[in-house]
Amino acid sequence: MSSKFLPVFVQDARLFNAELVEPVRERRAGLRQVLELCRNYRIAAIGQLLLLGDADAFRVDLYKSGRAYLYFLEGADEAQLITSRAVPFFDALGARDFEGAREIARRSRRTWAPGVEYEEDFLYMDFLMGHFFRDLSEAAAAELLQRYERALQGTEDIRLEVCHALLARQGEHLDAALDRMMDEREARQARLLEKGSLSEEMWATECQVSIEGLALVALAERVGVPMRSDHLFIPSLARDGELPEEPPDAWMDPGD
């Protein structure tokens, strides 16, 4: 689905970020504000990819999101560290900013925050961060996934299957799990759309491209797991290219 308002959504995202940059830079912003800043960069990134097919600009804005979140982590106290909400970690991976992703992983909280996040959501992110960027041993990673399974208490979570495929370096299994993950995403979005629970901005941007899916593909390819080139919500154009040649503080300029 294409929205005639897509250029407006991109412009609004940049305008909103022009107001958010200063409080984040001066460390006056909390987690909610920095995640809003990062989401705006994500919207701008996806908008440019869909409008112009500009994969370079797409990665620049994702890079800015990841680096803004890292900057926040460097000055945040533990109460602000909620690992399951570290969505900009995926943005960094989508931009091929593996060093930024490593620093986000290193600075993220390594314990579950009961009452604030679901244990399975924490364990999903902690596995990805620990296994790929904190040198978590294979045995420790497997134990983490066992804890993940226990936390689910018999319910299904396709993310656990994705994690098992990543741990085993099984490309075919990962392709199949990612297919299911994207199919479930499509079905969930259709239900929300039918209920009128999706804004046109979200439907036109974040619903059209899965940055999480892109990040999982980036992780797999980085460790040599062969992946198919076609997955729903993960356009091949977004998978191509290199790390943007931007300084770490590029996020302080929201762009025009």
Backbone bond lengths (Angstrom), bond angles and torsions (degrees), N, CA, C in turn:
res aa  C-N    CA-C-N  psi(-1)  N-CA   C-N-CA  omega(-1)  CA-C   N-CA-C  phi
1 M - - - 1.470 - - 1.515 109.37 -
2 S 1.315 116.50 133.36 1.459 121.63 176.99 1.523 108.75 -113.17
3 S 1.320 116.44 138.35 1.455 120.96 -179.75 1.518 109.78 -110.10
4 K 1.317 116.06 136.24 1.460 119.93 177.25 1.516 111.07 -66.55
5 F 1.338 116.84 -15.12 1.458 121.09 -178.88 1.525 112.87 -92.40
6 L 1.327 117.54 3.75 1.455 120.00 -177.30 1.531 113.11 -56.04
7 P 1.351 119.64 -44.09 1.468 118.37 176.72 1.533 112.56 -60.46
8 V 1.324 116.49 -34.28 1.469 120.87 178.85 1.520 110.18 -67.90
9 F 1.317 117.27 -39.89 1.465 120.87 179.65 1.527 110.60 -62.84
10 V 1.322 116.49 -40.54 1.472 120.37 178.21 1.520 110.39 -65.27
11 Q 1.338 116.51 -45.93 1.460 120.57 -179.73 1.533 110.93 -62.91
12 D 1.323 116.72 -42.93 1.462 120.53 179.37 1.526 111.05 -62.77
13 A 1.323 116.63 -40.18 1.460 120.28 179.33 1.527 110.66 -59.15
14 R 1.319 116.39 -41.05 1.463 119.63 179.79 1.533 111.01 -70.79
15 L 1.313 116.58 -38.34 1.464 119.81 178.65 1.531 111.01 -64.72
16 F 1.314 116.79 -42.87 1.464 120.51 177.96 1.532 110.27 -62.18
17 N 1.325 116.01 -40.59 1.458 118.85 -179.30 1.523 112.73 -69.24
18 A 1.320 116.71 -27.84 1.467 119.48 175.89 1.527 110.84 -59.97
19 E 1.337 116.06 -28.18 1.466 120.43 178.35 1.530 112.00 -88.91
20 L 1.312 117.17 -25.60 1.466 120.49 -176.16 1.521 113.52 -86.99
21 V 1.314 117.51 -25.39 1.461 120.83 -174.69 1.527 111.90 -56.81
22 E 1.340 117.18 -47.12 1.462 119.37 -174.20 1.525 113.22 -62.13
23 P 1.349 120.07 -50.62 1.464 117.92 179.00 1.528 113.43 -61.81
24 V 1.345 117.36 -32.73 1.465 118.95 176.84 1.522 110.01 -69.73
25 R 1.323 116.39 -44.46 1.475 120.57 -179.95 1.522 111.30 -61.20
26 E 1.343 116.77 -38.48 1.460 120.98 -178.84 1.525 112.42 -86.64
27 R 1.301 116.55 5.94 1.468 124.08 178.00 1.531 111.58 59.31
28 R 1.323 115.11 37.47 1.465 121.02 174.12 1.523 111.23 -101.73
29 A 1.316 116.86 -1.81 1.462 121.58 -175.82 1.521 110.89 -98.04
30 G 1.325 115.64 145.76 1.453 121.27 175.04 1.519 111.06 -93.45
31 L 1.326 115.39 -174.53 1.460 120.79 -177.14 1.525 111.53 -59.50
32 R 1.317 117.67 -42.86 1.460 120.42 -178.16 1.522 111.30 -58.15
33 Q 1.325 116.18 -43.93 1.466 119.43 -177.66 1.524 112.15 -68.53
34 V 1.337 116.64 -41.63 1.463 117.50 -178.83 1.522 110.64 -68.83
35 L 1.330 117.82 -34.42 1.463 119.29 176.43 1.526 110.99 -68.11
36 E 1.312 117.12 -31.98 1.463 120.48 175.08 1.526 110.45 -66.63
37 L 1.331 116.20 -42.94 1.464 120.68 175.98 1.527 110.32 -57.60
38 C 1.329 115.77 -47.20 1.464 120.38 -178.71 1.524 111.37 -65.29
39 R 1.324 116.97 -39.75 1.462 119.54 178.88 1.523 111.02 -63.44
40 N 1.307 117.00 -39.09 1.463 119.82 177.82 1.520 111.09 -62.30
41 Y 1.329 117.19 -40.35 1.463 119.55 175.93 1.529 110.36 -63.60
42 R 1.335 116.38 -36.43 1.465 120.61 179.29 1.529 110.33 -66.15
43 I 1.323 116.32 -42.37 1.469 120.40 178.46 1.524 110.28 -62.29
44 A 1.335 116.00 -44.33 1.462 119.86 179.01 1.526 110.96 -62.50
45 A 1.319 116.38 -40.15 1.459 121.09 179.91 1.527 110.78 -62.13
46 I 1.314 116.27 -51.33 1.467 120.47 -178.04 1.522 110.64 -65.27
47 G 1.323 116.70 -39.56 1.457 120.30 179.06 1.517 112.28 -58.97
48 Q 1.331 116.65 -42.87 1.462 120.07 -179.97 1.529 111.42 -68.76
49 L 1.314 116.25 -34.94 1.456 119.10 177.94 1.526 110.53 -65.78
50 L 1.335 116.50 -43.21 1.459 120.69 -177.61 1.525 112.85 -74.65
51 L 1.339 115.93 -38.21 1.465 120.20 -177.23 1.522 112.68 -76.78
52 L 1.335 115.27 -44.25 1.457 120.53 -169.53 1.519 114.23 -116.02
53 G 1.318 117.22 -9.92 1.456 119.69 -173.47 1.513 111.55 64.29
54 D 1.347 116.22 28.23 1.464 121.71 -174.88 1.526 109.54 -93.09
55 A 1.335 116.10 90.98 1.460 120.93 -177.71 1.523 111.82 -69.37
56 D 1.335 117.57 -29.82 1.467 120.03 179.28 1.527 110.76 -67.34
57 A 1.342 116.30 -46.80 1.464 119.99 177.89 1.532 110.83 -64.56
58 F 1.318 116.09 -35.82 1.463 122.08 175.97 1.522 110.31 -56.03
59 R 1.325 116.68 -49.86 1.469 120.31 -178.23 1.518 112.14 -69.45
60 V 1.315 118.55 -32.21 1.462 120.62 178.57 1.527 110.53 -61.81
61 D 1.323 116.73 -45.99 1.463 118.60 -178.69 1.527 111.58 -70.45
62 L 1.329 118.16 -34.64 1.459 119.45 174.33 1.528 110.55 -65.20
63 Y 1.316 115.84 -39.16 1.465 120.81 176.79 1.529 110.16 -59.99
64 K 1.317 117.02 -43.72 1.456 120.87 179.63 1.526 111.11 -61.81
65 S 1.312 116.52 -40.15 1.459 120.16 178.40 1.523 111.03 -60.68
66 G 1.327 116.12 -50.55 1.461 119.80 -179.50 1.506 112.64 -60.88
67 R 1.318 117.03 -42.14 1.467 120.13 -177.75 1.528 111.72 -72.33
68 A 1.327 117.69 -32.27 1.467 120.16 175.65 1.523 110.16 -64.90
69 Y 1.318 116.44 -41.91 1.457 120.25 179.52 1.531 110.85 -66.55
70 L 1.309 116.82 -40.13 1.462 120.45 176.84 1.519 111.00 -61.25
71 Y 1.317 116.83 -42.54 1.463 121.32 177.24 1.527 110.20 -58.48
72 F 1.324 116.14 -42.80 1.461 120.96 177.78 1.526 110.64 -61.75
73 L 1.328 117.15 -45.62 1.464 121.06 -178.63 1.525 111.84 -60.17
74 E 1.309 116.02 -34.46 1.469 120.27 -177.12 1.523 112.32 -64.23
75 G 1.340 117.65 -22.40 1.456 120.38 -178.82 1.507 114.62 -119.44
76 A 1.349 117.35 7.07 1.465 121.07 -174.34 1.521 111.47 -89.79
77 D 1.346 116.42 149.21 1.461 119.68 172.66 1.529 108.56 -87.45
78 E 1.329 116.70 168.99 1.459 120.70 -171.88 1.522 112.50 -61.86
79 A 1.337 117.55 -30.61 1.464 119.95 -179.36 1.525 111.70 -61.70
80 Q 1.338 117.04 -24.25 1.465 121.51 179.95 1.528 112.20 -88.97
81 L 1.321 116.31 -6.10 1.464 119.54 -175.55 1.523 109.92 -94.06
82 I 1.311 115.77 101.61 1.463 121.99 178.90 1.529 106.17 -121.11
83 T 1.308 115.22 101.23 1.463 120.90 -167.82 1.520 113.17 -59.53
84 S 1.325 117.67 -37.69 1.466 119.64 -177.15 1.522 112.47 -67.07
85 R 1.316 117.45 -16.03 1.466 120.64 -179.69 1.530 112.54 -97.29
86 A 1.302 116.16 8.91 1.469 120.56 -177.16 1.528 111.09 -79.81
87 V 1.323 116.80 51.75 1.464 121.43 -179.35 1.534 112.20 -58.16
88 P 1.336 120.35 -33.19 1.469 119.03 177.71 1.530 114.00 -61.63
89 F 1.322 117.44 -15.92 1.465 120.66 171.39 1.526 109.54 -57.45
90 F 1.338 116.70 -41.35 1.460 120.80 177.10 1.532 111.21 -67.27
91 D 1.333 116.04 -35.88 1.464 118.97 178.23 1.527 110.65 -61.74
92 A 1.331 116.15 -44.16 1.468 120.29 178.64 1.526 110.56 -59.06
93 L 1.323 116.65 -43.40 1.465 120.25 179.17 1.522 111.17 -65.71
94 G 1.331 117.15 -39.85 1.460 120.65 178.52 1.512 112.54 -63.56
95 A 1.331 116.27 -27.29 1.465 121.70 177.89 1.523 112.42 -87.21
96 R 1.332 117.08 0.54 1.467 123.05 -174.69 1.531 111.28 64.52
97 D 1.332 116.45 24.73 1.462 120.89 177.10 1.526 108.45 -90.21
98 F 1.321 115.74 74.23 1.457 120.07 -175.44 1.530 112.22 -69.96
99 E 1.312 117.09 -29.69 1.465 119.13 176.55 1.529 110.13 -68.49
100 G 1.331 116.76 -41.81 1.459 119.89 176.12 1.517 111.09 -63.00
101 A 1.337 117.29 -41.82 1.464 120.95 177.78 1.518 110.87 -62.57
102 R 1.322 116.90 -39.02 1.467 120.54 178.15 1.530 110.95 -61.99
103 E 1.320 116.84 -43.25 1.460 119.68 -179.56 1.524 111.61 -68.78
104 I 1.336 117.05 -36.10 1.466 120.17 175.01 1.524 109.29 -61.75
105 A 1.330 116.65 -44.86 1.464 120.94 179.28 1.522 111.16 -62.47
106 R 1.304 116.22 -42.05 1.465 120.62 -177.47 1.518 111.84 -65.73
107 R 1.340 117.20 -33.96 1.456 121.47 -175.14 1.534 113.51 -95.26
108 S 1.321 117.07 -7.85 1.460 119.98 -179.18 1.522 110.63 -75.62
109 R 1.303 115.56 153.69 1.459 121.90 179.11 1.530 110.52 -64.96
110 R 1.322 116.67 138.36 1.456 121.02 -175.87 1.530 112.49 -107.46
111 T 1.312 116.40 11.87 1.460 120.89 176.01 1.514 109.19 -125.64
112 W 1.322 115.24 147.13 1.456 122.99 179.11 1.526 110.05 -67.13
113 A 1.337 116.96 142.35 1.467 122.93 177.40 1.527 108.59 -107.22
114 P 1.339 118.11 87.26 1.476 120.76 -178.93 1.522 111.11 -59.12
115 G 1.328 115.33 143.13 1.451 120.48 179.94 1.512 113.63 84.09
116 V 1.319 116.06 -11.69 1.469 121.37 -179.42 1.530 111.01 -114.76
117 E 1.326 116.09 -33.61 1.464 121.41 -179.07 1.520 109.08 -143.50
118 Y 1.326 116.85 155.15 1.453 121.01 174.21 1.531 109.32 -74.12
119 E 1.321 115.42 142.41 1.466 119.22 -177.16 1.528 110.98 -60.14
120 E 1.344 117.34 -41.67 1.460 119.36 -178.14 1.535 111.91 -64.85
121 D 1.337 117.44 -33.13 1.467 120.55 177.42 1.528 110.40 -67.27
122 F 1.334 115.28 -41.55 1.464 119.53 176.64 1.528 110.58 -62.48
123 L 1.338 116.73 -46.63 1.463 120.51 -175.24 1.522 112.24 -65.47
124 Y 1.315 116.79 -33.88 1.472 120.73 176.83 1.525 110.38 -60.51
125 M 1.322 116.11 -51.24 1.464 119.72 -179.71 1.521 111.46 -68.01
126 D 1.325 116.81 -39.75 1.460 120.19 -178.13 1.524 110.70 -64.83
127 F 1.327 116.95 -35.84 1.467 119.34 176.05 1.525 110.86 -63.34
128 L 1.328 116.83 -49.95 1.464 119.73 -177.98 1.527 111.08 -60.73
129 M 1.321 116.27 -44.75 1.461 120.12 -179.43 1.527 111.41 -67.26
130 G 1.336 115.65 -45.28 1.459 119.61 -175.78 1.508 113.22 -70.94
131 H 1.326 116.55 -45.65 1.462 119.90 -175.60 1.518 112.42 -69.03
132 F 1.319 116.91 -38.41 1.455 119.55 -174.92 1.520 114.85 -95.46
133 F 1.335 117.56 -21.41 1.466 118.12 -172.44 1.529 115.09 -133.36
134 R 1.326 118.25 -5.78 1.459 118.96 178.56 1.526 111.53 -121.69
135 D 1.324 116.24 19.82 1.468 121.88 175.24 1.525 112.84 55.27
136 L 1.320 116.60 36.41 1.454 121.25 174.77 1.526 108.48 -66.68
137 S 1.317 116.90 128.81 1.464 120.36 -178.32 1.520 110.61 -63.81
138 E 1.323 115.78 160.09 1.467 119.94 179.69 1.526 110.59 -61.63
139 A 1.338 116.35 -39.28 1.465 120.12 179.53 1.522 111.04 -65.10
140 A 1.331 116.60 -43.26 1.467 120.21 179.33 1.521 111.00 -66.79
141 A 1.334 116.60 -36.69 1.461 120.48 178.19 1.526 110.11 -65.87
142 A 1.331 117.23 -41.84 1.464 120.99 178.54 1.531 110.41 -63.38
143 E 1.319 116.69 -40.01 1.465 120.78 177.67 1.521 111.06 -63.61
144 L 1.338 116.04 -37.37 1.468 120.96 177.92 1.531 110.30 -63.74
145 L 1.318 116.73 -38.63 1.459 120.29 178.85 1.529 111.60 -71.13
146 Q 1.317 117.36 -30.68 1.469 120.08 173.93 1.528 110.31 -65.33
147 R 1.320 116.06 -41.25 1.466 120.18 176.03 1.533 110.17 -62.92
148 Y 1.314 116.33 -40.57 1.460 122.58 177.22 1.531 109.85 -56.80
149 E 1.348 115.76 -47.65 1.459 119.91 -179.46 1.523 111.30 -62.46
150 R 1.331 117.14 -40.56 1.468 120.17 178.27 1.519 111.14 -63.84
151 A 1.325 116.59 -38.89 1.464 120.69 -178.84 1.526 111.38 -63.96
152 L 1.321 117.27 -28.39 1.462 121.06 -179.25 1.522 112.51 -72.57
153 Q 1.314 116.84 -21.68 1.472 122.12 177.04 1.531 112.35 52.12
154 G 1.316 114.68 45.92 1.458 120.18 175.05 1.514 115.95 88.48
155 T 1.334 117.77 -8.51 1.462 119.40 177.01 1.527 109.82 -81.36
156 E 1.328 116.32 158.13 1.463 120.69 -178.80 1.518 110.96 -89.70
157 D 1.302 116.03 144.75 1.462 122.58 175.51 1.520 106.58 -148.17
158 I 1.319 117.18 107.95 1.454 121.35 -176.11 1.527 111.48 -61.62
159 R 1.320 116.97 -22.90 1.471 119.17 178.73 1.525 111.68 -62.36
160 L 1.331 116.43 -33.67 1.472 119.79 178.27 1.526 110.12 -63.86
161 E 1.331 116.66 -41.26 1.466 120.35 176.98 1.526 110.94 -63.18
162 V 1.323 116.49 -39.27 1.468 120.78 176.17 1.525 109.96 -60.01
163 C 1.315 116.40 -45.36 1.468 120.76 -179.12 1.529 111.41 -62.87
164 H 1.338 117.14 -42.36 1.462 120.05 178.41 1.527 110.65 -62.07
165 A 1.330 116.89 -40.82 1.469 120.20 179.84 1.524 110.76 -66.53
166 L 1.320 116.92 -38.26 1.463 120.36 177.08 1.518 111.15 -65.49
167 L 1.316 116.72 -42.57 1.464 120.69 -179.48 1.525 110.96 -63.87
168 A 1.341 116.22 -39.40 1.465 120.79 -178.41 1.524 112.49 -83.64
169 R 1.353 116.90 -6.77 1.468 121.86 -178.11 1.533 111.00 57.84
170 Q 1.342 116.32 42.41 1.458 122.06 -178.36 1.529 109.44 -104.18
171 G 1.327 116.11 101.12 1.449 121.47 -175.05 1.514 113.96 -62.09
172 E 1.340 117.50 -43.94 1.464 120.35 -178.25 1.526 110.94 -64.89
173 H 1.321 116.43 -41.75 1.464 119.98 178.33 1.525 110.76 -66.24
174 L 1.311 115.61 -37.87 1.463 119.36 179.07 1.524 110.83 -67.08
175 D 1.326 117.11 -41.71 1.470 120.38 176.10 1.530 110.69 -57.44
176 A 1.335 115.81 -45.67 1.461 120.41 -178.12 1.528 111.20 -65.91
177 A 1.338 116.72 -42.18 1.463 120.45 179.57 1.520 110.74 -66.39
178 L 1.330 116.14 -38.97 1.458 120.06 179.28 1.528 110.79 -67.46
179 D 1.327 116.64 -36.72 1.466 120.29 174.78 1.527 110.34 -59.01
180 R 1.321 116.64 -47.42 1.462 120.81 179.14 1.528 111.28 -62.81
181 M 1.313 115.23 -40.60 1.466 120.05 -179.64 1.523 110.83 -61.49
182 M 1.321 116.92 -43.52 1.453 121.03 -179.74 1.530 111.85 -72.75
183 D 1.335 116.75 -33.86 1.470 119.89 175.57 1.533 110.26 -64.18
184 E 1.326 115.94 -43.12 1.469 119.89 178.20 1.523 110.41 -63.95
185 R 1.312 116.10 -37.67 1.465 121.19 177.85 1.527 110.15 -62.02
186 E 1.332 116.28 -44.81 1.467 120.89 179.66 1.526 111.10 -62.01
187 A 1.328 116.33 -43.59 1.458 120.63 -179.19 1.528 111.24 -65.88
188 R 1.325 116.20 -40.99 1.476 120.66 178.92 1.522 110.90 -63.43
189 Q 1.315 116.16 -42.55 1.466 119.83 179.24 1.529 111.33 -65.87
190 A 1.322 116.56 -37.32 1.471 120.30 178.69 1.527 110.29 -63.36
191 R 1.341 116.23 -40.31 1.474 119.66 178.69 1.526 110.70 -64.78
192 L 1.318 116.16 -43.84 1.464 119.86 -179.84 1.523 111.29 -65.33
193 L 1.332 115.86 -38.05 1.464 119.92 179.35 1.522 110.47 -65.14
194 E 1.322 115.86 -41.31 1.453 120.33 -179.98 1.531 111.19 -63.88
195 K 1.335 116.03 -33.94 1.467 120.69 179.15 1.530 112.41 -80.72
196 G 1.318 117.07 -7.25 1.457 120.50 -175.98 1.505 113.00 75.13
197 S 1.352 116.95 25.30 1.463 121.50 -175.46 1.527 113.51 -96.81
198 L 1.330 116.49 2.95 1.463 120.32 179.49 1.523 109.70 -111.75
199 S 1.321 116.25 129.10 1.455 119.28 174.08 1.524 109.01 -72.27
200 E 1.318 116.61 155.89 1.467 119.04 178.45 1.523 110.45 -63.96
201 E 1.337 116.34 -33.51 1.465 119.50 178.23 1.520 110.82 -60.08
202 M 1.331 116.74 -48.44 1.461 119.86 -178.91 1.523 110.76 -66.05
203 W 1.347 116.38 -42.51 1.461 119.31 -179.24 1.529 111.12 -62.39
204 A 1.317 117.05 -37.54 1.467 120.86 -175.58 1.527 112.79 -80.32
205 T 1.321 117.58 -16.45 1.472 119.84 -174.95 1.525 111.71 -120.44
206 E 1.311 117.73 -82.41 1.462 121.12 -172.73 1.518 113.36 -63.93
207 C 1.316 117.54 -27.50 1.466 119.99 179.00 1.525 112.49 -74.37
208 Q 1.320 117.48 -18.91 1.459 120.79 -175.65 1.521 113.68 -89.00
209 V 1.315 117.22 -23.65 1.468 122.09 -178.85 1.524 108.25 -134.69
210 S 1.321 116.68 128.18 1.458 121.05 178.37 1.527 109.80 -93.31
211 I 1.312 116.55 104.12 1.461 120.12 177.09 1.526 110.04 -68.46
212 E 1.327 116.75 -34.07 1.465 119.99 175.98 1.527 110.62 -61.55
213 G 1.330 116.19 -46.21 1.459 119.41 177.65 1.521 112.09 -61.42
214 L 1.317 116.00 -42.30 1.462 121.20 177.27 1.520 110.53 -60.02
215 A 1.332 116.70 -40.74 1.468 121.58 -179.92 1.526 110.87 -64.87
216 L 1.323 117.09 -40.84 1.464 120.38 179.26 1.525 111.25 -64.69
217 V 1.322 116.62 -39.57 1.455 120.56 176.49 1.533 110.15 -64.04
218 A 1.334 116.27 -41.71 1.465 120.65 179.40 1.525 110.98 -61.43
219 L 1.336 116.86 -42.04 1.463 120.23 178.02 1.526 110.92 -62.89
220 A 1.331 115.87 -44.78 1.461 120.09 -178.89 1.526 111.10 -62.16
221 E 1.312 116.12 -48.25 1.463 119.89 -178.28 1.519 111.52 -64.93
222 R 1.315 116.20 -33.26 1.468 119.96 -179.12 1.525 112.17 -64.04
223 V 1.344 116.66 -31.60 1.469 119.41 -179.77 1.528 111.69 -102.22
224 G 1.332 115.92 14.33 1.456 120.20 171.90 1.508 116.46 84.68
225 V 1.337 117.48 18.21 1.462 120.10 177.03 1.529 108.18 -85.05
226 P 1.324 118.73 118.86 1.472 120.44 -178.78 1.528 110.96 -69.40
227 M 1.324 115.33 134.19 1.464 121.65 -178.41 1.521 109.95 -127.04
228 R 1.329 116.14 149.80 1.461 120.19 171.53 1.525 109.26 -64.73
229 S 1.322 115.23 158.00 1.465 119.55 -179.57 1.519 112.71 -88.23
230 D 1.347 117.22 -10.75 1.461 119.71 -175.62 1.531 110.88 -119.19
231 H 1.319 115.30 119.35 1.456 122.21 173.46 1.523 107.60 -143.37
232 L 1.316 115.72 139.21 1.455 121.42 177.56 1.525 110.01 -56.03
233 F 1.336 116.46 134.21 1.474 124.46 177.66 1.529 113.84 71.65
234 I 1.343 117.22 4.31 1.468 120.22 178.54 1.526 107.30 -125.70
235 P 1.329 118.00 79.52 1.471 120.40 -175.75 1.522 111.91 -63.04
236 S 1.315 115.38 140.45 1.460 119.86 -178.67 1.515 111.56 -59.41
237 L 1.331 116.95 -32.18 1.461 120.26 178.64 1.522 111.20 -58.27
238 A 1.331 117.33 -36.05 1.462 121.13 -178.37 1.523 112.11 -73.13
239 R 1.334 116.58 -18.52 1.468 120.44 -177.35 1.512 112.48 -86.19
240 D 1.313 117.28 -15.63 1.462 121.04 -176.58 1.524 110.61 -88.20
241 G 1.331 115.96 157.86 1.457 119.97 173.07 1.513 113.82 107.10
242 E 1.323 113.75 177.36 1.459 121.66 -174.71 1.520 111.09 -119.75
243 L 1.321 114.98 174.33 1.461 122.23 175.64 1.529 109.72 -58.73
244 P 1.336 118.21 130.69 1.470 119.89 178.70 1.534 111.52 -60.65
245 E 1.308 115.66 143.98 1.466 120.63 177.20 1.520 108.84 -87.52
246 E 1.316 115.19 72.75 1.461 122.54 -178.09 1.526 108.96 -127.37
247 P 1.337 117.80 147.48 1.468 119.60 176.67 1.524 110.58 -72.04
248 P 1.325 118.02 158.52 1.463 120.73 -179.06 1.522 114.55 -57.97
249 D 1.341 117.08 -27.42 1.469 119.52 -178.97 1.512 112.42 -93.19
250 A 1.335 117.96 16.93 1.472 121.28 179.42 1.519 111.61 -60.84
251 W 1.316 117.08 -24.85 1.473 120.48 -178.24 1.525 111.95 -63.39
252 M 1.331 117.54 -19.62 1.467 120.80 -179.47 1.515 111.89 -71.98
253 D 1.319 117.70 -9.95 1.475 122.36 174.44 1.515 108.38 -111.30
254 P 1.339 117.72 104.20 1.465 120.30 -176.24 1.521 114.31 -70.25
255 G 1.330 118.03 -11.14 1.465 120.92 179.94 1.507 112.21 84.63
256 D 1.342 114.41 175.39 1.475 121.18 -177.66 1.515 110.91 -100.05
